[in-house]
Amino acid sequence: MKKINVFVVPIHGTVLYPYQNLKLRLTDLQFYDAKVNNNYVAIIPVVDQQIDGIQRIQRFSQYGTLVRLTSEDYTVYASNKIYQAFSFARIKIDSIIKSTPYYMISAEVLSDEIVDEQTLWSSQIIDNLKGLAKQYLEQFQMNPSPQFLQIIQEEKNINKLFFMIATNADFHYSQKLKLLQIDDHNTKITLLIQYLKTKVEEFAQTKALEQKVSKDLMQQMNKQASKTNNQSANLPGFSYKKQKNNDIEKLQAKVKEANLPDHVREIVEQEMQKIEKGSMGVDSNVTRNYIDLILQLPWNQQVEETLSIEKCKETLDADHFGLTKVKERILQFLAVKKLRKERKITDSNGQGSIICFFGPPGVGKTSLGQSIAKSLNRPFYRIALGGVSDEAQIRGHRRTYVGAFPGSLIQAIKKVKCKNPVILLDEIDKLTSNHRGDPSSALLEVLDPEQNSHFMDNYLNIEFDLSGVLFIATANQLETIQPALRDRLELIEIVGYTVKEKVAIANNYLIPKQLQKNGLVNEQVTIPQEIIHSIIKQHTNEAGVRQLERVIAKIYRNIALKYVTDQQNFKTIVVDQEGLIEILGPSMLSDKHTTPLISIPGVCKGLAWTPAGGKVLMIESVKMEGKGKFEITGMLGDVMKESVRTAIGWIKAYWPQIKMLSKLNSHVNFDALDIHIHFPAGATPKDGPSAGVAITTAIVSLLTGLKVKSDIAMTGEITLTGRVLPVGGIKEKILGAFESGIFSVIIPHRNKANLIDVEAEIREKMSIHLVKTIDQVLQIALEGNGPNFKMINLANL
Ligand SMILES: Nc1ncnc2c1ncn2[C@@H]1O[C@H](COP(=O)(O)OP(=O)(O)OP(=O)(O)O)[C@@H](O)[C@H]1O
């Protein structure tokens, strides 16, 4: 048996089996060196105490999977990469050889190869397993691909077959873990067959119940219908049968008139026959609804597109202030589209054919989509994907389900009545997946130009051509978009607005728009510039302008009411501070210019990105006698907790130099010291690696007694060797500092290019320090002996 020492990637709530190609995201790259580890990692499930019958070591399942990284896919952050990988063997943990700051295990690589499979299993057992798997997949995966079913059917290696089925089955976590932990081939195949059988039986029972409910409902409705029928029949000149025939005739006429493709007409005629033969029960209603949907779909209708780049530019400029770069990217995208269309080029390989606007809420992502539709003269439809976790919401339910309906795409097409609308897939980053399928994969098919001309909705059950649709996606963040889906997207970032930009948007766009919406004219109301500033600074808290628009609308509604109630005595209203408070109430936000300028050792200001814009984030640390522990509070995510560990790791490693440079006389014994680090606003969750430099600075300040300058804030990720790595959201963070009255910031040198996004006027008022290493941060940020912090080992990094 081969033994291996390997780096652990813990996983939660799921199990990875061998023989899988996968994309693996590694977040611990400051600790993981692919070369040293021969590109191996161990994927080990974390098992909580409630799950019985699972062999474990500490908090881990004793069994896991050995994975080899085959190539690097792309970098999310510097220490956060996605790899192509292959899982190729089960492993059994012997012991945990390291647990901090990351886990390493010593494990035995298990060989699951079966020497002579013929002697172990009769073909009957294998056929039984394959048959059950097929039945199960057809029932639960709604539409398993025929290729996949064929692969299962033809797989000769029983071990591969076992893992393939276990991977694709939606078993309970504890069952999945058990299947991973069994070494004996007979036992594991028997258990898999047993799990599949239970699932298939459960399905049959649910189905029977559904049919019974449906039958009872049908009987009730039939009873009701014949009751109405009898009552109506007593009325002179009224015949129920006649009405039924009339309905059918009307439907037949509609079908005749409809401009349906031949294959669709055939299906409709078959369904019509069912109605003609059948009673007026539930089934008949289902069929009618189905025919209605088919008749309402625009099988051949297209609107004529006017793709003129000048017109698009005009519309985008008329609807949106600024966003020069974004508009330019949109025009480039449309220009390429126009050329490809003219030259009839279709070989897109699915790459970058869908535009995706990403950025904080309220910056105009949706309204840019609307403007694009307007300028192309195509109808616009928005599909909200936030929280969608069921594939059926995209692809529809089969008609056999009670209460089935078509998916959101077919509903959108029905609504816009043409085959080539602009469809906005809003919040594509908020899709989740569960046992009912993965909506991201369904979308993947929808967005692939090579597949979407044959899009199949489960309810409609007839292919519909979606290739004429222009899809636009929006997202607040990129990390949660499924990687394969993200590959399809042409990403266009929209960053938050400065106060000056918000004022211009309010004056030129939001005020005229809301005046008109609320039936007012300029002469009736004026909002002076200083009041617009007050609204932005004291009554809204956002990177975009959505709240600002709401506040303006609220003011106008108030004034409209005043005008309507007393038109004769109404005089032009100039909104002042008192009027503002009367309408909006007192400001709930603390004045942004009051970031406390505290300067005590252990306190440092970081810069954070939030959906509401950049914020100054105070970091506090204290020390006390103890046993070398450190505590972190303030609702931090895992990545941020790791930043704290990295900071402490670096400080301990470089302590002799830090002590010397800070001219510290007293002795610091880390083993007899507890450190507590707190991130105030403890109820707000915080995460990400970008507080690394601020955390390190706070702790160095705490231990050396040198204060951090009170008027400086910083952002940057650190590595264990003291390098400062780039981070996201630079524009928002610098604006956040500026608006909080902090005019000196430290940012990673590798973020220099992002400074171009910050308005020149603000850049000039600030001193922005670009740093490559943590000692440069300490030189700039620490008072007293801070400027001495030139560390020899970091100079060459
Ligand atoms: N640059 C701009 N110029 C004019 N109006 C703007 C601009 N940016 C945003 N708006 C307006 O702000 C409002 C909110 O914008 P929108 O709904 O498009 O935001 P969003 O980015 O899609 O937000 P979310 O992520 O929450 O969906 C809209 O009325 C929009 O017209």
Ligand as a Chemical Component Dictionary entry (heavy atoms), coordinates in Angstrom:
data_LIG
# 
_chem_comp.id                   LIG 
_chem_comp.type                 NON-POLYMER 
_chem_comp.pdbx_formal_charge   0 
_chem_comp.three_letter_code    LIG 
# 
loop_
_chem_comp_atom.comp_id 
_chem_comp_atom.atom_id 
_chem_comp_atom.alt_atom_id 
_chem_comp_atom.type_symbol 
_chem_comp_atom.charge 
_chem_comp_atom.model_Cartn_x 
_chem_comp_atom.model_Cartn_y 
_chem_comp_atom.model_Cartn_z 
_chem_comp_atom.pdbx_ordinal 
LIG N1  N1  N 0 -25.247 56.658 -14.851 1  
LIG C1  C1  C 0 -26.559 56.796 -14.657 2  
LIG N2  N2  N 0 -27.232 57.786 -15.248 3  
LIG C2  C2  C 0 -28.550 57.953 -15.077 4  
LIG N3  N3  N 0 -29.313 57.152 -14.301 5  
LIG C3  C3  C 0 -28.709 56.140 -13.686 6  
LIG C4  C4  C 0 -27.302 55.905 -13.824 7  
LIG N4  N4  N 0 -26.975 54.818 -13.094 8  
LIG C5  C5  C 0 -28.110 54.388 -12.518 9  
LIG N5  N5  N 0 -29.164 55.171 -12.874 10 
LIG C6  C6  C 0 -30.556 55.006 -12.449 11 
LIG O1  O1  O 0 -30.575 54.423 -11.161 12 
LIG C7  C7  C 0 -31.690 53.529 -11.009 13 
LIG C8  C8  C 0 -31.211 52.185 -10.546 14 
LIG O2  O2  O 0 -30.482 51.549 -11.585 15 
LIG P1  P1  P 0 -30.609 50.003 -11.967 16 
LIG O3  O3  O 0 -31.915 49.455 -11.492 17 
LIG O4  O4  O 0 -30.290 49.849 -13.401 18 
LIG O5  O5  O 0 -29.462 49.428 -11.067 19 
LIG P2  P2  P 0 -28.790 47.978 -11.066 20 
LIG O6  O6  O 0 -27.332 48.210 -11.206 21 
LIG O7  O7  O 0 -29.454 47.101 -12.064 22 
LIG O8  O8  O 0 -29.062 47.465 -9.610  23 
LIG P3  P3  P 0 -29.267 45.934 -9.047  24 
LIG O9  O9  O 0 -27.910 45.294 -9.002  25 
LIG O10 O10 O 0 -29.806 46.157 -7.671  26 
LIG O11 O11 O 0 -30.227 45.270 -9.977  27 
LIG C9  C9  C 0 -32.374 53.482 -12.369 28 
LIG O12 O12 O 0 -33.486 54.325 -12.355 29 
LIG C10 C10 C 0 -31.306 54.012 -13.325 30 
LIG O13 O13 O 0 -31.883 54.624 -14.443 31 
# 
loop_
_chem_comp_bond.comp_id 
_chem_comp_bond.atom_id_1 
_chem_comp_bond.atom_id_2 
_chem_comp_bond.value_order 
_chem_comp_bond.pdbx_ordinal 
LIG N1  C1  SING 1  
LIG C1  N2  SING 2  
LIG C1  C4  DOUB 3  
LIG N2  C2  DOUB 4  
LIG C2  N3  SING 5  
LIG N3  C3  DOUB 6  
LIG C3  C4  SING 7  
LIG C3  N5  SING 8  
LIG C4  N4  SING 9  
LIG N4  C5  DOUB 10 
LIG C5  N5  SING 11 
LIG N5  C6  SING 12 
LIG C6  O1  SING 13 
LIG C6  C10 SING 14 
LIG O1  C7  SING 15 
LIG C7  C8  SING 16 
LIG C7  C9  SING 17 
LIG C8  O2  SING 18 
LIG O2  P1  SING 19 
LIG P1  O3  DOUB 20 
LIG P1  O4  SING 21 
LIG P1  O5  SING 22 
LIG O5  P2  SING 23 
LIG P2  O6  DOUB 24 
LIG P2  O7  SING 25 
LIG P2  O8  SING 26 
LIG O8  P3  SING 27 
LIG P3  O9  DOUB 28 
LIG P3  O10 SING 29 
LIG P3  O11 SING 30 
LIG C9  O12 SING 31 
LIG C9  C10 SING 32 
LIG C10 O13 SING 33 
# 
